[in-house]
Amino acid sequence: MFKQFLNTVTDSNVYLITSLWIFFIFFILVTVMLIKMNKDHIRHMSELPLNDDNQEEL
């Protein structure tokens, strides 16, 4: 099915390169966001499943 799409669509390379750029930009943005994120917040969130003190009673 993918080969048929590439054969029937004119300038299909544009779609392929565009999708590659979208993925690349998204990956870079997520990486930058993780680098800038507050380290204390990351530590707190990673310890949440292990802490029994933070559980609220339902």
QUIPEBEL-V956519 format. One record per pair of residues at least 24 apart in sequence whose C-alpha atoms are under 10 Angstrom apart, sorted by the first residue. I is the first residue (numbers start at 0). GAP is how many residues later the second one is. D is the distance in whole Angstrom. If there is no record, write none. Layout:
i = {I/I}
gap = {GAP/GAP}
d = {D/D}
This chain:
none
